[in-house]
Amino acid sequence: MPSVSPYADLLSQVEVSRDSVSVEGIDTEYWVYGPSDAATTIVFIHGYRGEHHGLEPVIAHVRDVRIVAPDLPGFGASAPFAGPHDIDAYARWLGGFIAALGLESAVVLGHSFGSIVVSHAIAAELISPPRLILVNPIAALATSGPNVVLTKIAVLGYKASARLPSRIGRWLIGSWGVVQVMSNVMAETTDRATRAFIHDQHHTYFSDFATMASVVEGFEASVTRSVGEVASALPMPTLLIGGELDPITSVAAMEKLQQQIPDATLRMIPGVGHLIHYEKPREAAGFIVEFLGAGRLAERRLPS
């Protein structure tokens, strides 16, 4: 039985519409949340094997700001690239997406894998947002992170799946057991309702990828590139939001990333790992509103 989102009530109060745009021949689906006449717009770029739904808990807590959230090519409802799904391709796509929608003055937010895409697009001068927000950023290569052994096992698993017939490989990496193990490893909350929601989100959307090429090549990109590579080329005011228990980016790595970025503010959230968007979305939204000096935090609703 699908789990009810703890944030559904708040999200239901936010105006939302869906649209699509062709970017370099790629049909890209995107969703727009909040008032169309808001003074501030933020482009949300989601993480690997996710899609726009994953960031909705954060969106649910922000008011009076317009948020544009696309599905990355090859994931969710967006078409895959004809060529490799690498960071250069995603960076070019992001530049084209922002130009196509006239969002050059929008703030840009990247979560996890999205943080790599966004930062490399800026470094390549494909986009130049006035402000940048990175949530659970990949500060350093995952192959040198705190869970290097698990990363290497995952690399082997993806490579093995890529060698199998597509139908079998897709079944393997999208199987209930594989997704559940990943979800259990990432989740830190002990709240049963929130934990059930996280697992439901992962089982619903984690295997919503277009092709084996998009998921395998995307994974390789996620573990072989990082924000740290281009940190010094991020000149705009930048907000870093990290989880103190993040198994991918440690506190020390976050602090180093803050030092590498010329104008960075670091906000660490205790008791959470790599799933800030699911477990601590209100805290993240509060930091975003504070950093931008725009919008407001949604009022809490007491249980009836």
Helices and strands as residue ranges (DSSP letters): H 8-11, E 16-23, E 26-33, E 41-45, G 52-55, H 56-59, E 62-63, E 66-70, H 87-100, E 107-111, H 113-123, E 132-135, G 142-144, H 148-163, H 166-173, H 176-186, H 192-205, H 212-224, G 228-233, E 238-243, H 251-260, E 264-269, H 276-279, H 281-292, E 296-297
